[in-house]
Amino acid sequence: MKVLYIDCGMGAAGDMLTSALLELLPNPDEFIFELNQLGIPGVQFIKNTVVSCGIKGTQISVKVNGEEENLCQHHHDRGPHEVNEHKHGHGHGHGYGHEHEHNHNHGHNHVHTNAYEHHHNGMHEIQHIVSALPVDKKVKEDVLAVYNIIAAAESKVHGVPVSEIHFHEVGTLDAIADITAVCMLVNRLSPDEIVVSPVHVGSGLVKCAHGILPVPAPATAYILKDVPIYGGSIKGELCTPTGAALLKHYATRFGDMPVMRTTAIGYGIGKKDFGTANCLRVMLGETENKTDTVSELSCNVDDMTAEEIGFAIDRLFEGGALEVYTVPAGMKKNRPGTLVNVLCTDENKEKIISLLFKHTTTIGVRESIMRRYVLNRRFETISTPYGEVRRKTSEGYGTTRFKYEYDDIARIAREKNISLTEARKLIEGC
C-alpha cells in the first residue's frame, strides 16, 4: 500500500507543501511548467533550491503580476521574537465582510491596472475561477473542498454567513495557486493513505486588522479542531489557515509515522532561518499491510435476555461497528452475565456509545485504544461452470488466503444437493 507521511514539525503552509511534494516527482521542472500553463490570472510559479540548517530542499515562490504575496508572510518569514504582521483578507482564509480595509499595503507606489486586484471575491467567484482551470474534475473538487474548510472557519470566527466571506483578489490568486498545486500533486502521487504528524503551530502573537491575536490564529485553530497540535518555543505562526485546511482535507489520520519502506523524500523549505531546520518533510513509501487505530468499547450486562442481546448486536452492526462479540462473564452476587465487546473507528465511536446505552441495560461503557493489523483485501468475481462466485483474497505478512462468498457456495450446494464442503471443492477444482 502506498503511504504518504507528512512531517509537520515546523508547521505547514501551502507553498511548503507544494515544495515538499514536488520533490517526490521524478521530473519536478516539468510539473512547474504545467503549473505555469494553468492560466491562473497573472500567476507564475518559481522553483528554487535552497538550504536550511544544512538540509537542501525546494522553495516555491508564487508571484501575482510579478509580485510575491507577502501580506500574511505565510512562508514563515519572521524573526523568532517578532510580532507577526498577519494582514487579513488575502485569500489564505482571512476573508470576511465588506468592512475590510482597502489599504492593501503592497509596498509600492505604481498604479495597478489588472482588474483582478481591487475587488473582493466570495466563494461564488472562487468557484468560477476554479471551474475554468484545465485540471481533472477530482482536483477541482479537492480545491473547492479546501476553500470550503477555510470559509467555514472564517464564518465561525467572524460570526458571518459563509456567503458573506470575501477574499482579496491578489491573495485569492496566490492561495488558489498554492491549493491547486498541492491538490494536483496529491492527485499525481495517488497515495492510498496520507498520515500526518501532530502539527507544530508555533506560539506568540499575530497582528491583524482586528488587533493582536494569539497563535494559532483563530481560523487556523478552528480548522485544526480535533487534530493533535502543539505550540513549542518558536515564536511565530508556523501553520497557516491554508496549510491547516489542506492537512484537514487530505489526512487519512493524524499520528506517528507508520512502518514503511521509503521510496522518496521531499523537503519544502521556508524563507526564515529559525536556528532549526525550517522545513516541511514528506515521505512516500510502501507498507506491506494496513494498520490503523480502533476503539474497543465494552460493557457488562446481567439482566438482558439472549434475544435482547442479539437485537442489540444487530443494531450495533447496522450503526457501523467493525466487530461485535460477547463473552460469558461472572457478575456481582454470583449472577451469570455477558460481556459485550465492540470494535469501531474513532469517527464512529460516539454513535456506537449511544447505541450501547440505547439497546443494552448497561450504565457504563469502557474504552480501550488498540492498534489493528489488517491483511490487505480485494474482492473479485470468478466464472465457474456453476455460475459466478465471489471470492475474497487476503494478503500480507507472508500469507495469502482465499475465501469464497458463503451465499454463492450455499447456492451451489442447494442446487446440487451436496454439502458446503463438497460445493467448495467443486469450485476449487475449476
C-alpha positions as CSV (number, residue, x, y, z in Angstrom):
1,M,0.0,0.0,0.0
2,K,1.4,3.4,-1.0
3,V,1.6,5.8,2.0
4,L,2.4,9.5,2.2
5,Y,3.7,10.7,5.5
6,I,3.7,14.5,6.2
7,D,6.0,15.6,9.0
8,C,4.7,19.0,10.3
9,G,7.5,19.6,12.9
10,M,7.7,23.1,11.6
11,G,4.0,23.6,10.8
12,A,2.5,23.7,7.3
13,A,1.8,26.2,4.6
14,G,0.5,25.8,1.1
15,D,3.8,26.8,-0.5
16,M,5.9,24.5,1.7
17,L,3.5,21.6,1.0
18,T,3.9,22.3,-2.7
19,S,7.7,22.4,-2.4
20,A,8.0,19.2,-0.5
21,L,5.6,17.2,-2.6
22,L,7.3,18.5,-5.8
23,E,10.5,16.7,-4.7
24,L,8.7,13.4,-4.8
25,L,8.2,13.6,-8.6
26,P,10.8,12.3,-11.0
27,N,10.6,15.4,-13.2
28,P,9.7,18.4,-10.9
29,D,10.6,21.0,-13.6
30,E,8.0,19.6,-16.0
31,F,5.4,19.9,-13.3
32,I,6.4,23.6,-12.7
33,F,5.9,24.2,-16.4
34,E,2.5,22.5,-16.2
35,L,1.5,24.7,-13.2
36,N,2.5,27.8,-15.2
37,Q,0.2,26.8,-18.0
38,L,-2.9,26.6,-15.8
39,G,-3.9,30.2,-16.8
40,I,-4.5,31.5,-13.2
41,P,-4.5,35.2,-14.0
42,G,-1.1,36.8,-13.5
43,V,0.3,33.8,-11.5
44,Q,3.8,32.5,-12.0
45,F,5.4,29.6,-10.1
46,I,9.2,29.9,-9.5
47,K,11.2,26.9,-8.2
48,N,14.4,27.4,-6.2
49,T,16.8,25.1,-4.5
50,V,17.8,26.4,-1.0
51,V,19.5,25.1,2.1
52,S,18.2,25.3,5.7
53,C,20.5,24.2,8.5
54,G,22.4,22.1,6.1
55,I,19.3,20.4,4.6
56,K,18.8,21.0,0.8
57,G,15.3,21.4,-0.3
58,T,12.9,23.2,-2.7
59,Q,11.4,26.6,-2.2
60,I,8.4,27.6,-4.3
61,S,7.5,31.2,-4.8
62,V,4.2,32.3,-6.3
63,K,4.2,35.7,-8.0
64,V,1.0,37.5,-8.9
65,N,1.7,40.1,-11.7
66,G,5.3,39.9,-10.9
67,E,5.0,40.4,-7.1
68,E,5.1,37.9,-4.4
69,E,2.2,37.9,-1.9
70,N,3.7,38.7,1.5
71,L,0.7,40.1,3.4
72,C,0.4,37.0,5.5
73,Q,4.1,36.1,5.3
74,H,2.9,32.5,5.2
75,H,6.3,31.3,4.3
76,H,7.4,31.8,8.0
77,D,9.3,34.9,7.0
78,R,9.6,36.3,10.6
79,G,12.1,36.8,13.2
80,P,11.9,34.5,16.3
81,H,10.9,37.4,18.5
82,E,8.8,39.5,16.2
83,V,5.1,40.1,16.5
84,N,3.8,38.7,13.2
85,E,2.4,41.1,10.6
86,H,-0.7,39.0,9.7
87,K,-3.0,41.0,7.5
88,H,-6.4,39.6,6.9
89,G,-8.4,39.2,3.7
90,H,-5.6,37.9,1.5
91,G,-7.2,34.7,0.3
92,H,-5.5,32.3,2.7
93,G,-8.6,32.1,4.9
94,H,-8.7,35.6,6.4
95,G,-11.5,37.0,4.3
96,Y,-14.6,38.5,5.8
97,G,-17.3,41.1,5.2
98,H,-17.1,44.4,3.3
99,E,-15.9,46.3,6.3
100,H,-12.4,45.1,5.4
101,E,-9.9,47.9,4.8
102,H,-8.9,48.5,1.2
103,N,-5.3,49.5,2.1
104,H,-3.6,46.5,0.6
105,N,-0.1,47.8,1.5
106,H,1.9,46.1,-1.2
107,G,4.9,48.3,-0.5
108,H,5.0,50.0,-3.9
109,N,3.6,53.2,-5.5
110,H,2.7,52.4,-9.0
111,V,-1.0,52.1,-10.1
112,H,-2.4,48.6,-10.6
113,T,-4.1,48.0,-13.9
114,N,-5.1,44.4,-13.5
115,A,-8.8,44.2,-13.0
116,Y,-8.3,41.3,-10.5
117,E,-6.5,43.5,-7.9
118,H,-9.0,45.9,-6.4
119,H,-12.2,44.0,-5.6
120,H,-13.1,41.2,-3.3
121,N,-14.3,37.7,-4.2
122,G,-16.6,35.3,-2.4
123,M,-17.0,31.6,-2.8
124,H,-19.1,32.1,-5.9
125,E,-16.2,33.9,-7.7
126,I,-13.7,31.4,-6.4
127,Q,-15.8,28.6,-7.8
128,H,-15.8,30.4,-11.2
129,I,-12.0,30.7,-11.2
130,V,-11.5,27.1,-10.2
131,S,-14.1,25.8,-12.7
132,A,-12.0,27.4,-15.5
133,L,-8.8,25.6,-14.6
134,P,-7.6,22.9,-17.1
135,V,-7.3,20.2,-14.4
136,D,-9.0,17.0,-13.6
137,K,-12.5,17.1,-12.1
138,K,-11.2,15.5,-8.9
139,V,-8.6,18.2,-8.5
140,K,-11.2,20.9,-8.8
141,E,-13.4,19.2,-6.3
142,D,-10.5,19.0,-3.8
143,V,-9.6,22.7,-4.3
144,L,-13.1,23.8,-3.6
145,A,-13.4,21.4,-0.6
146,V,-10.2,23.0,0.9
147,Y,-11.6,26.5,0.3
148,N,-14.9,25.5,1.9
149,I,-13.0,24.4,5.0
150,I,-11.3,27.8,5.2
151,A,-14.6,29.7,4.5
152,A,-16.4,27.7,7.2
153,A,-13.7,28.6,9.7
154,E,-13.8,32.3,8.9
155,S,-17.6,32.2,9.1
156,K,-17.3,30.7,12.6
157,V,-14.6,33.1,13.8
158,H,-16.1,36.3,12.4
159,G,-19.7,35.4,13.1
160,V,-20.9,35.9,9.5
161,P,-22.5,33.5,7.0
162,V,-20.2,31.8,4.5
163,S,-22.0,33.7,1.7
164,E,-20.5,36.9,3.2
165,I,-16.9,35.7,3.4
166,H,-14.8,37.6,0.9
167,F,-11.2,37.3,-0.2
168,H,-8.9,39.9,-1.5
169,E,-8.2,39.0,-5.2
170,V,-4.4,39.1,-5.3
171,G,-4.3,36.9,-2.2
172,T,-7.1,34.7,-3.6
173,L,-5.0,34.0,-6.7
174,D,-1.9,33.3,-4.6
175,A,-4.0,30.9,-2.4
176,I,-5.7,29.3,-5.4
177,A,-2.2,28.7,-6.9
178,D,-0.9,27.0,-3.7
179,I,-4.0,24.9,-3.1
180,T,-4.3,23.9,-6.7
181,A,-0.7,22.9,-6.8
182,V,-1.0,20.7,-3.7
183,C,-4.2,19.1,-5.0
184,M,-2.6,18.3,-8.3
185,L,0.5,16.8,-6.7
186,V,-1.6,14.6,-4.4
187,N,-3.7,13.5,-7.3
188,R,-0.5,12.8,-9.3
189,L,1.1,10.8,-6.4
190,S,-2.1,8.9,-5.7
191,P,-1.3,7.6,-2.2
192,D,-3.6,5.0,-0.7
193,E,-3.2,6.6,2.7
194,I,-2.0,10.0,4.0
195,V,-0.6,10.1,7.6
196,V,0.1,13.5,9.1
197,S,2.2,14.1,12.2
198,P,1.0,16.2,15.1
199,V,1.1,19.8,13.9
200,H,3.5,22.4,15.3
201,V,1.5,25.6,15.2
202,G,4.1,28.0,16.8
203,S,3.5,30.4,19.6
204,G,3.3,34.0,20.5
205,L,1.1,36.7,19.0
206,V,-0.1,37.7,15.5
207,K,-1.0,41.2,14.4
208,C,-4.0,41.5,12.2
209,A,-6.6,44.1,11.2
210,H,-8.6,43.3,14.3
211,G,-5.7,43.7,16.7
212,I,-3.3,41.4,18.4
213,L,-4.3,37.8,18.4
214,P,-2.7,34.6,19.8
215,V,-1.0,31.9,17.7
216,P,-2.5,29.8,16.2
217,A,-4.7,32.4,14.5
218,P,-8.4,31.9,15.3
219,A,-9.3,30.5,11.8
220,T,-6.3,28.1,12.0
221,A,-7.2,26.9,15.5
222,Y,-10.8,26.2,14.4
223,I,-9.7,24.3,11.3
224,L,-7.3,22.2,13.5
225,K,-10.1,21.3,15.9
226,D,-9.8,17.6,16.9
227,V,-6.3,17.5,15.3
228,P,-3.2,16.9,17.5
229,I,-1.3,20.1,17.7
230,Y,1.4,21.7,19.9
231,G,2.9,25.1,20.4
232,G,6.6,24.7,21.2
233,S,9.1,27.5,21.9
234,I,9.3,29.1,18.4
235,K,7.7,32.5,18.3
236,G,5.7,32.8,15.1
237,E,2.8,31.4,13.1
238,L,4.1,28.1,11.7
239,C,0.8,26.7,10.4
240,T,-1.4,28.9,8.2
241,P,-5.1,28.5,7.5
242,T,-4.3,27.3,4.0
243,G,-1.8,24.7,5.3
244,A,-4.3,23.6,8.0
245,A,-7.1,23.2,5.6
246,L,-5.0,21.1,3.2
247,L,-4.0,18.8,6.0
248,K,-7.5,18.5,7.3
249,H,-8.9,17.7,3.9
250,Y,-6.3,15.1,2.9
251,A,-5.2,13.4,6.1
252,T,-6.4,9.8,6.4
253,R,-5.3,10.0,10.0
254,F,-3.0,12.0,12.3
255,G,-0.3,10.2,14.3
256,D,3.1,8.7,14.3
257,M,5.0,7.7,11.2
258,P,3.9,4.2,10.2
259,V,6.3,1.3,9.5
260,M,7.1,1.8,5.8
261,R,9.7,1.2,3.1
262,T,10.6,4.8,2.0
263,T,10.9,5.3,-1.8
264,A,11.1,9.1,-1.9
265,I,11.7,12.0,0.5
266,G,10.9,15.7,-0.1
267,Y,11.8,18.9,1.8
268,G,9.9,22.1,1.4
269,I,12.0,25.0,2.8
270,G,10.6,28.1,4.4
271,K,12.1,31.6,4.0
272,K,13.4,32.3,7.5
273,D,16.2,30.7,9.5
274,F,15.0,30.0,13.0
275,G,18.2,28.3,14.0
276,T,16.4,25.0,13.4
277,A,15.6,23.5,10.0
278,N,12.6,25.4,8.7
279,C,11.2,22.8,6.5
280,L,8.2,20.5,6.0
281,R,9.2,17.0,5.2
282,V,7.2,14.4,3.3
283,M,8.0,10.7,2.8
284,L,6.5,8.4,0.2
285,G,6.7,4.7,0.8
286,E,5.1,1.3,0.8
287,T,3.6,-0.6,3.7
288,E,3.1,-4.3,3.4
289,N,0.0,-4.2,5.4
290,K,-2.6,-1.8,6.6
291,T,-2.5,-0.6,10.2
292,D,-5.0,1.6,11.9
293,T,-6.2,2.5,15.4
294,V,-9.6,1.3,16.7
295,S,-11.5,1.7,19.9
296,E,-12.7,-1.3,21.8
297,L,-15.9,-0.4,23.7
298,S,-17.2,-2.9,26.3
299,C,-19.8,-3.2,28.9
300,N,-21.2,-5.9,31.2
301,V,-24.9,-6.8,31.5
302,D,-26.7,-9.4,33.6
303,D,-30.3,-8.5,33.1
304,M,-30.9,-9.0,29.4
305,T,-32.3,-12.0,27.6
306,A,-30.4,-13.7,24.7
307,E,-32.9,-12.2,22.3
308,E,-32.4,-8.7,23.6
309,I,-28.6,-9.1,23.3
310,G,-29.0,-10.4,19.8
311,F,-31.1,-7.5,18.8
312,A,-28.6,-5.1,20.3
313,I,-25.8,-6.7,18.3
314,D,-27.7,-6.3,15.0
315,R,-28.2,-2.6,15.8
316,L,-24.5,-2.1,16.6
317,F,-23.5,-3.7,13.2
318,E,-26.0,-1.5,11.4
319,G,-24.5,1.5,13.2
320,G,-21.1,0.8,11.7
321,A,-19.4,-1.4,14.3
322,L,-16.3,-3.2,12.9
323,E,-16.9,-6.2,15.1
324,V,-19.2,-7.2,18.0
325,Y,-18.8,-10.3,20.1
326,T,-20.0,-11.5,23.5
327,V,-18.2,-13.4,26.3
328,P,-19.9,-15.2,29.3
329,A,-19.0,-13.4,32.5
330,G,-19.4,-13.8,36.2
331,M,-21.2,-10.7,37.7
332,K,-21.9,-9.4,41.2
333,K,-23.8,-11.6,43.6
334,N,-22.6,-14.6,41.6
335,R,-25.0,-13.8,38.7
336,P,-24.1,-15.1,35.2
337,G,-23.8,-12.2,32.8
338,T,-22.5,-11.2,29.4
339,L,-19.5,-9.1,28.4
340,V,-20.3,-7.1,25.2
341,N,-17.3,-6.0,23.2
342,V,-17.5,-3.7,20.2
343,L,-14.7,-2.6,17.8
344,C,-15.2,0.7,16.0
345,T,-13.4,3.6,14.4
346,D,-12.7,6.8,16.3
347,E,-15.0,8.7,13.9
348,N,-17.9,6.3,14.7
349,K,-17.2,6.0,18.4
350,E,-19.8,8.4,19.7
351,K,-22.6,6.8,17.7
352,I,-21.7,3.3,18.9
353,I,-21.6,4.5,22.5
354,S,-25.1,5.9,22.1
355,L,-26.3,2.6,20.6
356,L,-24.8,0.7,23.5
357,F,-26.7,2.8,26.0
358,K,-29.9,2.7,23.9
359,H,-30.1,-1.1,23.3
360,T,-28.4,-2.6,26.4
361,T,-29.1,-2.1,30.1
362,T,-25.6,-1.0,30.9
363,I,-25.0,2.2,32.8
364,G,-21.3,2.5,31.9
365,V,-19.1,1.8,28.8
366,R,-15.4,1.3,28.9
367,E,-13.0,2.2,26.2
368,S,-9.5,0.9,25.2
369,I,-7.5,2.2,22.2
370,M,-6.0,-0.5,20.1
371,R,-3.7,-0.7,17.0
372,R,-5.1,-3.1,14.5
373,Y,-3.0,-5.0,11.9
374,V,-5.1,-5.9,8.8
375,L,-4.3,-8.0,5.8
376,N,-4.8,-6.2,2.5
377,R,-8.1,-7.4,0.9
378,R,-9.5,-7.4,-2.5
379,F,-12.7,-8.9,-4.0
380,E,-13.2,-10.4,-7.3
381,T,-15.9,-12.4,-9.2
382,I,-14.9,-15.6,-11.0
383,S,-16.8,-17.5,-13.6
384,T,-17.4,-21.2,-13.0
385,P,-19.5,-24.0,-14.6
386,Y,-21.8,-23.5,-11.7
387,G,-22.3,-19.8,-12.1
388,E,-20.4,-16.7,-10.9
389,V,-18.8,-16.9,-7.5
390,R,-17.4,-14.1,-5.4
391,R,-14.0,-14.6,-3.8
392,K,-12.1,-12.5,-1.2
393,T,-8.3,-12.6,-1.3
394,S,-6.4,-11.5,1.8
395,E,-2.6,-10.9,1.6
396,G,0.2,-9.8,3.9
397,Y,2.8,-10.9,6.5
398,G,3.9,-13.6,4.0
399,T,0.4,-15.0,3.9
400,T,-2.2,-15.3,1.1
401,R,-5.6,-16.8,1.6
402,F,-8.8,-17.1,-0.4
403,K,-12.4,-17.3,0.8
404,Y,-15.5,-17.8,-1.3
405,E,-18.6,-15.9,-0.5
406,Y,-20.9,-18.1,1.6
407,D,-24.1,-17.2,-0.2
408,D,-22.6,-18.3,-3.6
409,I,-21.3,-21.6,-2.2
410,A,-24.6,-22.2,-0.4
411,R,-26.5,-21.7,-3.7
412,I,-24.4,-24.3,-5.5
413,A,-24.8,-26.7,-2.6
414,R,-28.6,-26.4,-2.7
415,E,-28.7,-26.7,-6.5
416,K,-26.5,-29.8,-6.5
417,N,-28.0,-31.2,-3.3
418,I,-24.5,-31.5,-1.8
419,S,-22.8,-30.3,1.4
420,L,-21.0,-26.9,1.6
421,T,-17.6,-28.7,1.8
422,E,-18.4,-30.6,-1.4
423,A,-19.6,-27.4,-3.1
424,R,-16.4,-25.6,-2.1
425,K,-14.3,-28.5,-3.5
426,L,-16.2,-28.2,-6.8
427,I,-15.3,-24.5,-7.1
428,E,-11.6,-25.1,-6.1
429,G,-11.3,-27.7,-8.8
430,C,-12.4,-25.3,-11.6
